[in-house]
Amino acid sequence: MVGIDMYGESPSEIRPCMETSHMTYPIAVGTDASGQRFHIQAMPLPLLIDRQSRIADSLAGVVDIDSIEQNTEAVLGQKPRR
């Protein structure tokens, strides 16, 4: 899992939010081009991107861990590691 900050913040601005939210996954800084590529129009918008860089699933709204795991297993063909 990788988070993408689409607000144009620097890593030093993102880090405190990550710590406060107990995020244990990396956060990349997105660009307008990456937003267009993945059709990001609202945030947060969890996307499951397959190995061919296609959107396999869009997980807008409140998402539970079971749904994420099932969708990830289907895309990867294996059980994801936590």
Buried (B, 14 or more C-beta within 10 A) or exposed (E): EEBBBBEEEEEEEBEEEBEEEEBEEEBEBBEEEEBEEBEBEEEEBBBBEEEEEEEBBEBEEEEEEEEBEEBBEEBEEEEEEE
